[in-house]
Amino acid sequence: MSEGRDAAGLTRREALGVGLAGMAGLATGGAGLLGVGGFPTIVQAASVRGTRANSVVRLGMVGMGIRGRNIMRSSVLGSDRCVITAMCDVDRTRLNHYADEGESKYADRGRTVSAFVRTQVDDEVYASDDVDAVVIATPDHWHATQCLHALAAGKHVYCEKPLTHTLHEGRVLTEAAEKSGLAFLTGSQQRTEYGHRFSRAVDLVRNGAIGRVQTVNVGVGDPPRFCDLGEEEAPMGLDWDRWLGPAPERGYHSDLSPRGVHGHYPAFRRYIEYSGGYLADMGAHHYDIAHWAMEMDGDGPMRVLPPAGGFWPDQRGVRLVYPNGVVVTHGGPNGTTFTGTGGTLHVDRGRSVTVPGDVWERELEEGAALVERPRGHLDHFIDCVHGEATPICGVEAGARTAAACQLVNLCYELRRGLTWDASAWRFVDDEEANELLDYERREGYGLPVA
């Protein structure tokens, strides 16, 4: 990764990327997953939102790995406000296991489900008249494509983070979701859960408890590297071609898609073909808190700078410079650390530390503007579907946070500074970097265009 080449000596652009001229082909090339004839027009779906107002929202669950399972168990099965009517996973063993569990739990509660679709093909979920909204918890390289298909079918969307895999996807998905009029929530649970620890941190930062913010440190993991795994025999019942989707063709390995039912996060997050590395995996949470506190949900950095001092120690230190002058650096203690003219505030899921030590307990001025505190991420999504709330982390907020991670990754890959035009979603006067806005997808899995 540090040399920008894979084990075979290919650059990322040679292995994955296409030039700007090739992007025009992505706009129309590939039938996608909805079949020949191209991508359907994004529907204006305000009527969908009002059709079953205040009724139980019928959910399609897409992706039943550990995140899909956790959302189902922690938020869906016990809720009287939503019900699963469809479930999809490319692994039939996993699909049937969790579909059986869901139907059993509903039976125990005396609930009946009129239609419970089990499928290895996500299109069947979007096409179902018994689905109002979808929860997408698939590997990162699938997110944008599946969100676009769901929006085209008139479904409200809850998608796990990182919301997108490339900068080009961020622009396309943001435009499509905004055009659709549908509810769209990014799975940035730190904005609604964890005892609202992060909400408190954001309120303190926004209201000057540490003075004017000058720097932010985001402590997350490494950039991705090329997948160098060998090949194993694929398990029965797994549609491996569909798991790969738009990614380059390669043989099955259980590190990418563990066999059957499992209880751990797969290692596809390490590899550039499927993810933005652990930098983007947790960065999608912690850069998100930086953006939220700086009120940058609809914007992004202007400059991406190499580590201070001009050296590259252990792939830490890339800096993002924002329009407000704040410099956000990759590196530091796990979580997000804000340093201002009057103190420092560090927040992570298990702790908060401030200097001076009393910052966390300080009373804010009467009338201070405070962020919302929804009662939970999935429940907040249901409110959004009914038109009773505005998504606390909507499509653009999710895409802009993913973009921050992608910009940091590209700086490590190119090993030089970059100038970014956030409004245009393009690099300024930098053909080499603009060629990496997206990658060439496999035939039949082209990115839909609204």
N, C-alpha and C positions, 0 to 999 in steps of 0.2 A: 504493500500500500504506500509506504513512504517514497518508493521510487515510481509509483504510478504504473507498475507493471505486474502482471500475474506470473504464475509459476512458469508459463510457457514463453514469457518474454513479451507478451502483448500489452500494449497500453490499454487503459480502461476504454478509451474511445474506440480502439480497434476491436476490443472484445465485446463492448456493450453499446458504445455510443454511436450517434449519427450526427452529421453536420446539420446546420440550419436548413439547408436545402432539403435534407431528408425529413425534417419535421413537417413540411407540407404534405409529404406522403403519409405521415402518421395521422394527419387530420382526416384523410379519406381512405387510407389503406387498411386492409384487414377487416373482415366482416364482424370482428368482435365476437361476443358470445350470444348475441341475439339473432344471429343468422345472417344470411345474405340479404342485402338491401340497406345495410348501413345502420346508423344509430338513430333511433326514433327521436322526434322532436321532444325536448324537455317540456313537460306539461305545465300549464299554469294551474296549480293544484290547490288554490285557496278553498275550492269547493270540497276537496277531500277532507280538509281540516274540519269543516263545519258539518259534514254529513253525519257523523256519529258523535257529535259533541257530548262530552261528559259520559260517554259510554266506555266500556272496557276496550282498551286498545289491543288489537290482535297483532302479535309480534311474530316475525320470522327471524329465527336465529341462524346466522350464517357464520360457520366456523365454530367447532366445538372442541377446540383445544383447551388449555387451562384457563384462558381468559373467558372464552365463551361459557365454560362450565361454571366459573366463579360468578359471572354475572347472573347466570340462570339460578344458581343456588342462593346467592346473597340478596338478589334484588327482584327476580321475576316470579319464582314459584310461590313465594309467600304473599305476593301482591294481589289485591282485589281490583287493581286499576288496569291490569294488563294480563294477557294470557298468551301462551305460545300456541300458534296454530300451524307453524311450519318450522322445520329444522333441516339444516344442510351441513354436510361435511364430506370431504373427498374420501375419507376413510370410513367404510361401511361399518366396521366394528365399533368405532367411536360413535358414529351416528346412531346406531341402534341402541347402544348402551345408554346414551343420554336421552334419547327419545323415550325409551322404556322408563327411565327414571322420572322424566317429566310427566308422562301419562300416569305413572303410579302415584306420584305426589298429588296430582290433581284428583285422582280417584279417592285418595285418602281424605282429601278436603271436601269431597262430594261435588267437585266441579266436573262438568262435562265439556268436552271440546268438540265442536261440530266437525272440524276438519283439522287433522294433524298430518300435514304433508311431511314425509321423510324422503329426502332426495340427496344425491351426490352432485346435483347440478343446481347452482344458485339461481339461474334464470327461472327455474320453476317456482322458486320462492317469490321472486319479483312479479311473476305473472299471475300469482294466486289472487283471486278476488277475496279470499279470506285472510289476507294480510294487509294491515294498515301501515305498518312501520317495520323496519328491519334493524337488527343489531348485528353489526359486522365486526367480527373478531378473528380475522384471518391474518396470515403473514403480511407484512408491510407492503410487499410489491404488488399485492392484489387490491389494496384499499381503494385507490382512486377509480380503477375500472369498475369495481363492484358498486361503489357509491354512485357513479354515473349511471349505471344500469338501473339501480334502484330508483333514482330520481326520475329517470325517463319513464319508469313504470308508475310514477305517482306515489311512491312510498316515502314516508318520513324516514330520516336516517340518523342512527346513532352509530358512529364508527370509532373504533379504538385508535389510539395513537401509536406511532407517529401517523398523522392523517395521510401523508403522501410520501412517496419514495423519491420523487424528483421535483425540481423547481417548476418544470413545465406542467406537471400534474397539479401543482398548487394553484397556478393561474386558471387552468381549465376547470378544475373542480369548484373553485370559488365562484367563477362566473356562472357555471351551470346551476349551482345550489341557489344563488341569489335570484336567478331567473325563474326558478321553479316555484318559489313561494312556499316551499315545504319546510317543515321543521328540520333542522340539522344540528346535531350536537356532537362535538368531539369528546372522546373519552379521556378528558383531563380531570380526573377525579380529585386532584388536590384542590380544585376550586370549590368543591362541595362537601368533601369528606375529611377524614383525619381530624375530627373535632374542630374543624374550621381554623386549625392552626395557621394555615397559609392565608386565609382570609384576614386574620388578625395581623399577620406580617404585612400584607398589602395595605391595610388601613393605616398602619403605623408609618410605612414608607411614604405613602401618598400624602399623609397629613403632616409631614415634616418632623416626625419624632427623632430622626437622625440627621436633620438638616437637609440640605440639597444633596441628592445622590450624585456621586462622582464616578464610582466604579461598582461593578457587580462581578462576582466570581461564581461560576457554575461548575460544581464538582460532579462530573459524570465520567463515564468510561471512555474507551478507545474508539477511534474511527474504524470503519470496516476494512476487511481485507478480502481478496479474492478467495472463493471457495476452492480448497485444495483437498477435499475429502475424496476417498476412494468410492467404489461402487459396491453396494450390497444387493442381495436379492430382495425385491419389493414384496411386501406382505400381500396376501390374498385380500381382495376387497378394497385396495387403495387405488384410486385413479391418479397415478403419479404424474401423468401428462397434465392433468388439470391442476394439480398442486403447483407444478412449475409455472403454468399459465404463460404470461408474457416473458418470463425469464429464459435465459439460454438453456438449450436442452442439455441434460446431464443425467447420469445414472442416479438411482435412489440411494440415499444414505439416511439411517435412522437418526442421526444428529439433526437433520433438517426437519423431518417429520417422524417423530417416534412412533413405533408400532402400537396401534390400538389405543387403549385407554392409558393415560399416563398422568403424573402429577407434578411435572416440572416444566419450566420454560425452555423450549427447544433452542438449539444453538444456531438456527438460521439467522439470528440477530447479529452474528459475527460477520456476515458475509455481504459484500457489496451487491451481489446479484439480487438479494432479497430484502436488504435492510440498510440502514445507515450506521450499523455498528452499535455498540453499547453507548456510544456518544449520543446517538439519536434515540435509543430506546428509553433511557432515563432523562436524556436531554429534552425530550418531548414534554416531560413533566417540569423540569427545573428551569429550562429556558422559558417555558410558559409562565412560570411565576415571575421571572424577571420582566417579561413583556407586560404581564398584568399589572404589576406594580408601577411600571413606567408608562402605562396607558398607551402601549404600542400594539394593541391587538390588530390594528388595521394598517400597520406600517412595518418597517424593517430597517436594518442598518444601511448606512451609506458606504462604509468601507469595511473591508475584511483585511486585517493586518497579521503578518507573521508574528511569532512570539517575540517579545521584547528582547533586544540584544542580538537579534539576527541568527539565533541558533534554534535547533529543533529538538529539545530534550524530551524523549519518551512521548512524543505526540501529545503534548500539553502546551497551552500558552497562546493559541490563536485568539485574536481579539476582534470583536465586532464594535464598530463605532456608530452610534445612533444619532439622529438629527438633533436630539437634545444635548449632545456632547458626552453622554454617558458611554463608558467603555466597558463592554461585557467580555470577560476573559474565560476561556475554557480551562478549568483547573481550580483546585482548592478543595476544602473539605466537602464531603458529600452534601448535596443540597444547594441552596442559593444564599449567597452572602452579599449584602448591600453595605457599602461604605459611603457615608455622607460627610458633610462638613461638621456634623455634630455627633457622630458616633457610628457604630457598626451593628448590623442586625443579621444574624445567621439563622436560617430556618431549614429544617429537614423533617422527615416524617416522624422521627422519634425524639426530636429535641429542638430547642430554640435557645440561642445564646446572644446576648447583647452587650455592647460596651457604649456607655455606662450600663451597669448591671440592672438598672431599674427601668430601662426603656420599655420592656414588655408589659409592665404593669401600669404604665402611665395612662392617665385619663386624657382622652382627646377632647378638644374644645367642643362645647355644645354646638350642635348643628353641623359637625364635621361630616363630610360626605363619606359614607361607608359602603363597601361592596355588599352585594346580596349574599345571603347565606341559605341556599336551598337545602332541603332536608335530605338530599341524596341524589346521586347523579342520574340513575335510572328514573327515579320519581320525578326529578326535574325535567327529564326528557318527556315524560307523559304530560306534564304541565304544558310543555312547548307544543306538543302535538295537538292539544286542545286549544292552543292559542291563548293560554293563561299566563305564559311567561316568555321572555326572550332568552334564547340560549346563552348561558353564562360563558360558554366557550364555543362559539359558532364556527362555521366553516372557515371564515377568513382567519380568525384567531388561531385555529388549529393549523391551517396552511402556513401562516406566518411563522409560527413556532417551528414547524417542520423545516421551513426554509432556513431559519437561523442555523439549525443543525446541519443542513445540507451545505450551506455556505462555509461553515467551519470545516466540514469534511473536504470540500473542494480546495480550500486553502492548504490543508495538509497534503492533498494529492498533488497540486500544482507547485507547492512550495514557494509561493510568492503572494503578494498582495493583490486584492481585487477591488474594483469599484462597482457597486451594485445600485441599480435604479429600481427601488422597491415598487414604484407605481407602474413601471413597465414590465416588471418581472424579468429583467435582462441585465447583463453586465454591460458596462459602458466601454465602448471602443476596445472590445476584447473578444476577438473571434474564437480563440482557443477555448476560453471559458464558456462562451455561448454554445459551443458545440457539445458541451456537457450538461445542458439544461435538461436533456432527456436521453433515452437510449432506444435502440432498435428492438422492437418487440417481436416475438416469434409470430410466424404466419398464423392467422386465425385468432390472435389475441391482441390486436391493435387497440390502442386507447380510444375509446369512443369520444366523439366531439359533439357538443350540444348544438 
